[in-house]
Amino acid sequence: MKQPILIKFGQRIRELRKARNLSQEQLAELTGFHRNYIGMIERGERNPALVNIEIFANAFGLNLSELFIF
């Protein structure tokens, strides 16, 4: 069963990616993650480590608290 927080976080990542007109592959290049990992995050299938969350925030030019505005 997917955890609600993982689903919300994944939706936020997808929302930010699409707002910047980025494909999953382009976001993968920005973050250094594999595009499959990006997809799994967006679907709420992975629980990213705190260091990876910071990488996402930096890729979007946000601080951590802004990243968690659901």
Number of C-alpha atoms within 10 A of each C-alpha: 5 11 11 10 13 18 18 17 22 23 17 18 24 20 14 15 18 12 9 11 11 14 14 20 15 13 21 19 13 15 19 13 16 13 17 12 15 22 18 14 21 22 18 21 16 17 17 16 9 10 9 14 17 17 18 24 19 15 16 18 11 14 12 15 8 11 19 15 9 10
